[in-house]
Amino acid sequence: MGALERVFPGLRWFKEYDSKTFADDALASVITAILLIPQSLAYALLAGLPPQAGLYASTTPLIAYALFGSSRVLAVGPVAVVSLMTAAAIGNLGLTDPAEQMAAAGALALLSAAFLILFGVLKLGGVANFLSKPVIGAFITASTILIIASQLRHILGVDAEGATLPEFAVSMFENASTVNMVAVGMGVGSLLFLILARTMFKRIFMRMGLGETLADAIMRAAPAILVIAATLTAASFALSERTGLSIVGELPTGMPPFALPLVDLQTWRALIGPAALISLIGFVESVSVGQSLAARRRESVNPDRELFGLGAANVAASLTGGYPVTGGFARSVVNEQAGAQTPLAGVMTAVIIMIVAVFFTPLFHHLPKATLAATILVAIWKLADFKGAWEAWKYSQSDGSAAFLTLFGVLFLGVEIGLTLGVVVSVGLVLQRTMRPHWTRLGQVPGTHHFRNPHRHNVIMSPHVYALRIDSALYFANARFLEDLVAEVTVDHPDITDVVLVFPAVNFVDASALGSLRTINSRLDDAKVTLHLSEVKGPVSDKLGEEGFFEQLTGEVFLSQYAAMRTLDEKTTLRAEGVSGE
């Protein structure tokens, strides 16, 4: 089993598996499948793909994740934001043939998988940190608004298009005269049913004498019940033929197709950028959901292994007619609350959906698109957090600016441009904050061995020793800043004989910064000033020692700043301690 676990790390749970765990997983798989089937059809609609793409994306990716992922209850598949990003990416290609759109979506999933697996090989589980929380929140909020706008066309029964909010608004206004009142009635009725199912049905069923467990199960099955009722209604009254109500139409039956997505080289090139963004957003969402659920169960989720798990899931999606997938919050919560114990629950969910795809897709022929749109709206409206950007602005104007810029970019320029702005601004803010890091001269707090900022504490300063603390890692972006800072110090304080760089906050020194330290050491030596270091972290000290810097250093390396000052200016140190230095 050890060798098998190394190949398929998701199988760690198998050696503890028993009949009770199987029963829990089986029940959870049925409940999750009931939610996923209508949701998968709806998200394919959002992605601008044939509905069967959503079913296919909810089958083999679940099996692949079970083998390679690190979460026991995370349910992967189509999600709202990634579906919207897929629609934007495919829409930019100008394809009209559904087969070509499906192939492009598969290629997008394969490219996303390549990015995820590459990040995993390089152990870049921290890649999610390229997006700050305010930027992620603003992106999800703006995407939610775009999703709502895009689904209103199905609720209203109008043929509107657009990639930005103004485009949707103009298109809907131009087609306002074609509103289909039957679609409006179906869409609004579906919305009301789903909202009542979430807010009132459970209480009603419990008052009728049903147990809480059964009432919960009925409430979770509400989307499936709605799909059945809406489909029967549309079929019984021939609403599509008589009123023009838009329906799903004919769906292919059979197993998901197993083949590489065949697209031309130009399409592969056009999808590289969107695939990188989709892999980044998908990973952020999946890890957030997985870690949240793992914390409840006192388990852990390994971000580096999640990259391989999601990469494998997207490979599976690309080979079986699906599109990019990730871990979804709603389905994962349902899976966990339904009692799932292991990833086998996801495998059984995939089998159930596969059976539906093979035998029962003709039953969805008359399913109204307005009903699927209502399913999406009820699932995603809570994702919009309009206060997040404002709260970020109040705390930090730079973070708030990044959030508002992302919000504006997604709504008015498009999903990809908006998200790219968010990534660029997030990285830019990190560079800006570290290019000119916080620094201070240190003085000794009277009566102690502590050294602090003179602007915050009453301290005693040495007239001959300049203790300079840098509160940042040193790398190429701020190396020159440190050179200029030390040069300025020596000009402004002509009486100093020693400079001590205090390094308790420096956890990394790259090659550029090492070069700057050598330059500083040489320039100070020319100015008859000795350079010392104090409180250097072990890994930093090891690297500097390996490169021979300590042999070149004109001064010493001290274990503590107190030891440095006691050696370099004992009189000032004794005075700070209340002892006569005479």
N, C-alpha and C positions, 0 to 999 in steps of 0.2 A: 504493500500500500504506500510505503514511503516514496518509491520511485514514481508511482502513479500521481501522488500528490505534487511532486515536483513538476510534472508535466501539466497536470490539471489542478492548480492550487485550490480551486473552488470545492474540491471534494474532501476537504478536511473533516466535514461533518459526517461523512459516510460511515466511519467506524463506530459512531455512537447511535446509528439509526436503529429504530425499533418500530413495532406496530403502532404504538400510540402516536409517535411522531409522524408516521405515514398518514394516519387518520386525520391529524391536525392539518398536514400539508394538503391532503386531498380536499378537505372542506374549504380551506383558504383558496385553493386553485379554482374551485367552482364559483365562489363569490367574486374573486378577482376577474375571472373570465366574463362573468355577467356584466361587470362594469366596463371591461376593456373592449368588448365587441362593438357596442355603439360608439364608444369613445374613439376607437381606432378608425372606424369609418368616417367619423366627423373630422378627425385630425388630417386624414388624407384629403378630405375636401378642402380644409384650410391650406394644405400644402399645394393645392392646385393639381392634384394627381387623381387618377381613378380610385374609387373607394377601396378596391381590393388591395391597393398598396399598403393601406393602413393595417389590414388583416395580416398580410405577409410580414410586415414589420413588427408584428406582435407575436410571432411564432419562433422562428429559428434564433433571433437575437436573444430571447429568453434562455434558450438552451445553451448558447455559447457563453452567456454571462454566468450561468450556473457553473460552468466548468472553469472559468478563468477569473471571476470576480471575487471580491473580498467580503461583500455584505451578504448576510443570510436572507434578508427580506426585501432587498431593493428590487423593484419591478421595472425592468427597462422596456422601452417601446417608444412610440411616437409621443411627443409632448407639444404643447401649444407653441412655445416660443421657437423651438427648433423647426416646427412645421412652417411657421411664418417665415423663418430665415430660408428654408428650403424653397418656399414659394417665390421669394425674392430672387434667389439664385437661379432657379429654373426660368423664371419670368424674364430675366435679362438675356436669355439665350434666344428668345423669339421663336420657340418651338410650338407647333400647333398639333402635331400628331401625338396622341396619348402614348403610343409605344415609344416614341423618341423621348417624351417627357419621363417615362418610367426608367428608360436606360440612363438618362442624365441624372435622375435621382439616385440610381444605383451607383453611378460613378462618383457622385457627391459623397455617398456613404463610404465608398472605398477610400476616397481621399481623406475623409475625416478619420477613418480607421488608421490610415498611414501616419497622420499627425499624432494621434493618440498613442500608437505603438512606439513611434519615434521618441516621444516625450517619456514613455515608460522605459525604453532602453537607456535613455540618458538620465533616468531617475529624476525627472523634472516634475514631480508631484506638486511642487510649489508653483507651477506655471499659472495656477488659478490666481495667484497674488498679483498678476499683471493688471487685474481689474479690481479697483477699490470697491468697497461695499456701496458707497453712494452712487458710483457709476453703474454697478450691477442693478441696484434698485431702480435707477432712472431708466435704464435700458428695458427692464422688465415692465415697468409702468408704461413707457411709450409703446412697447410692443403690444401690451394688453389693449391700449387704445386703438392701435391699428387693427388688431384682431377683431375687436368689437365692430369697428367701421367696416371691415371686410365681410363680416357675417351679417350685417344689417341688410346687405343686398339680397341674401337668401330669405331673410325674414320678410322683406318687402317684395320679393319676387322680381327684382329689377336686374338688368344685365349691366352692372357697373364694374369698372376696373380701376386699378390704381395701385401705386407702390408707396404713396405718401398720403398723409391726411388731406391736404388740399386736392390732390388728384381724386381721391375717393369722393370728397364733398362735391366737386364739380361734376364728376361722372354721375353721381346719384341725382343731382339737381337736373342734369340734362335728361335723365331717364325717369323723372318723377311721374310723368304722365302714364308710364307703363306699370305702375304699381299693381300687383296682383292681390286682391283683397282675400282670396282664398289662402294664399301663402301667408298673408298677414295674420289671418285667423289661426292657421295651423301653427305659425311661429309663436304668436303671443300665447295661444293655448298651451303649447309645449313648455314655454317659459314658466307660466303660472303653475303648471303641474309639477315641474321640477323644483320650483321654489317652495311650493307647499309641501312637497315630499321631504324637503330638507328641514322645514320649520314646524310643520304641524302633524304630518301623517303618523309619526312615531307615537305622539301623545294620543292621537285618536285611536290607533290600533291597541295601545295599552289600555285605554279606557274600555275598549270592546272586549277586554279579557285576554288578549294575546300577551304572551311573555315578552320581556324586553329583548331577548335574543331573536325571537321570531320577528318582532317589530323592526329591529335593526336590519335584519336580512331583507325584509320587504322594502325598507327605505333605500338600502343599497341597490336593490334590483330595480328601482324606479326608472333609470334610463332605459333598461331593457324592456320594462313594461310599456314605457312610452313608445319605444320603437315599434313594438308589436302592435299597439293600439293605432298609432299613426299610419303604419303600413296597411293594416286591415281597412282603416277608414278610406285611405286613398284608393285602394284596390276596389273596395265594395262600391264606391260611388264614381269610379273611373275619373277621378279628379284631374289627372294629367291630361286625358283626352278631352274632357269637357271644359275645363277651366284654364288649362295651360300651366297647372301647378308643376314646378320643377321637381323631378324625382331622380333617384339614384340611377335607375335604368338597369340594363342587363349587366350582370357581373359574371366573369368566367368561373367555372367550377374546376375543382381538381387541386392537386398539391401545388404549393408555390413553385414557380419555375426555377430550376437550378442552372445558372449560367452567369458568366462574366458580363457585366454591362458593356455593351459595344457602342462606343461613341468615337467621334473623330478627335484628332490631336488638338484641334482648336477648342473643342468643348472641354477637354481635360484641362487645358491651360486656363480657360475662363473660370473654371470651378475651383482652382487652387486657393484663391483668396477667400471665397465664401466657406470652403471646407475648413480652413484654418480657424475662422471665426466661429463656425458651428462647433468644431471640436473643443474650442476654448469655453464657449458658453455651456455646451453640453456637459463638459467635465465639471465646471463650477456648480451647475445645478445638481448633478448626480452626487458629487462628493458632499454637498451641503445636506441633501436628503439622507444619504447613507450614514453620515456621521450623526445626524440628529436621531435617526432611528436606532443606531448602534448604542448611543449614549443611554437610551431608555433601557436597553437590554444588557448594559454593562459589557458590551462587546466593542471591538475596534474595527475601523475601516482604514486600510492602508492605501493612501492616495496613489503611490507608485503602482501598486497592483491594480487599482481601479482603472488606471490608464490602459492596462492590458485587457481587463475585463470589458471595458467599453469599446476598446479597439476590436476585440474579437466579436462583440455584438454587432458592430457596424460592418465588419467583414461579412458576417452571416446575413445581415440585411441586404448588403449589396449583391450577394450571390443568389438571393431568393426573391427578387422583385420588390424589395422594400426601399426605404429611404432612411436618412440619418436618425438614430435613436439615442436615447439617454435615459437615465433614471428619472422617473416622474414622481412628483410628490403625492398626488392624490391616489394613484394606483398603489404606490408603496405603502402608504398609510393604511389603505383598505386591506392590502395583503397582510400587513403586520397585525392589524386589529382583528382580522378574520382568523388569526391563530397560526399563520405560517411559521414554521420552525427552521426550515432549511431552504436552499435554492431549488430543491426538488419541487416545491410548490410552484415555482415559476415554470419548470419543465412541464408539469401537468397542466398548467394554464395554457402553455403553448400547444399542447396536444389537443385540448378542448377547442381552442380557436382554429387549429388546423382541421379538425373534424368539421367545424362549421364551414370553413373555406372549401372543403372538398364536397360536402353534401348539401349545404343549406343556403348557399349564396343566392339561388333563384328566389328565395323568400324575401330578399331585400329589394327586389325589383321596383316596387311601388313606394319605397321609403322616401318621404318628402325631404328635400334638402333643408327646408325651413326647420324641420325637427332636429336634424343634425346640427344646424347652426345654433339652435336653442341649447343643445347639449354642450356645445363649446362655450357659449356665453356664460352659462351657469357654472361651468367648471373653472373659468379663468378670471371672472370679474374681481375676485378678491385679491388677485395678484397686483392690482394697481395700488401703489402706495404714494399718494399725492403729497403727503407730509414729509416723506423721506428727504427729498431734495432741499426743502426749506429748512428742515432741522439740520441738515449737513451744512447749509449756508450759514446758519446762526452759529454753529460751532467752529467752522473753518471756511472762510470765504473761498479759498482755493479749491477745497473739496466740493463745496456747493457749486462753484462755477463749472467744475468738471461734470457734475450731475446735471445741471441745467443745460450745458452744451450737448451732452449725450441725449437728453430728453428732446431738445430742439432738433438735433441732427436726425434722430430716428423718425420723428413725426413729419418733418418738412423736407428732409433730404433722402430718406430711405434707411432701411434697416442696416445694410452693410456700411454705408457711409457713417451713420450715427454711431454704430458700435466701434468702427475704426477710430472715430474721433475720441470715443471714450477710452480706448486702449492707449492711443497716442498721448492724450492728456494725462491719464493715470501714470504712465511711464515718465512723462515730462515732469509731473509734480514730484515724483521720486528723485529724479535727477536734480531738479531745482533745489529740493531740500537738502540734498547731500553735496551739491556743488559748493555751497557755502555753509558748511555745518556749524552748529553752535560750538563756541569755544569760550574760554574764560581764563583769565589769570587767577591763580590760586594764592590764598593767604592762609595762615594758620589761625584757627579759632583758639583764642586765649584759654589756657588751662587744659587743652586737649591735644591729641595727636592728629586731629582732623584738619583737612584743608578744604576751604570752600570759596565760593564766588564772593568777592568783596562787595558786589552790588546787592547781595542778599543777606550777608552776615557781617558781623563786626570781626574783622580779622587783622592780623599783623603781617605786613608784607616785608619781604627781604629787599633791601636796596640794591643788592648785587646779583641776586638769583631770580630769574624770571621763570616761574612755573606755569606752563601753558598746557591746559587740558583740552583735548579734542574729543568731541562727543559724537564720533561717527567712524565707520570703517573708512579706510583710506584707499582710494582707487583712482583710476585715470581722470574721473570727472572733477575731483577736488584736490588732486596732487599739486597742481600749480597754485591753487589757492593757499595751501599750506606753505609753499615756498614764499609767496608774496607776504603772507602774514608774518612769518619769522623775520623776513627782511625789514618789514615795517616796525617790528618790535625793537630790533637792534638800532634802527634810526631814531626812534622815539625815546629810547632809554640808553643813552650812551654810557651810563655807569655800570651796566650789567657785565658780569664776567662769565656767567653761566646761564645756559638755557636748558630747562628740563621739560621734555615733552612727556606729559602724564597721559598714559594710555589705558586706563581701566575700561573705557568704552570702545576701544579700537579692537574689533574682532577679526579684522581682515586687512591685509596690506598687499595690494597687487604689484605687478612689476613696475608700473608707472609710478606708483607711490614710493616703491623702494628706490627708484632712481631719484625721486625728489628728496628723499631722506639723505641720500648720498650727496646730493647737491647742497642741501642745507648744511650738512656736516662740514663740507669743504668751504663753503662761504663763511660760516661762523669761524672756522679755523683761521681763515685769512683775516677776519676782523678781530682776532685774539679773544674769541669767545668760545667756551667749551660746551659741547652738546652732550646732554645726558638723557637717558630714558628712565621712566619709573612705572611700576605697576603694569608691566607688559603681560598680557595673557599668554598662557603656555603655547597654544598653537601658533600665535604670532611670533613669539620668541623663537620657537623651533625653526620657522621659515626664515626669519632674519639671520639666525645663526648659521643655517645651511648655506645661505648666500654670502657668508663672510662679512656681513655688515658690522658685527660687533668688533671684529678685528680692526675695521676702519674707523670706528667711532672714537672721537677724541676724548670722550668722557667715560662715564660708567653706566651700568644698568642696575638700578636699585629695585629692591623688592617692594618697597613702599615709599610714598612721598615723604613720610616722616624721616625715614632713613636717609633719603637724599638731602633733605634740609639740615639734618643733624650733621651730615658730613660736609656739606658745602657752605653752610652759614650757621654755625653752632651758636653764635651770639644771639642772632634773631630768634632762634628756636628756644633758647633758654629764657629769653625775655618774654616770649609768648607763654611759657610755662610758669612765669612769675619767679624765675630764679635769676639772680644777678649773673650776668655774663662776664664779669670782671675776674 
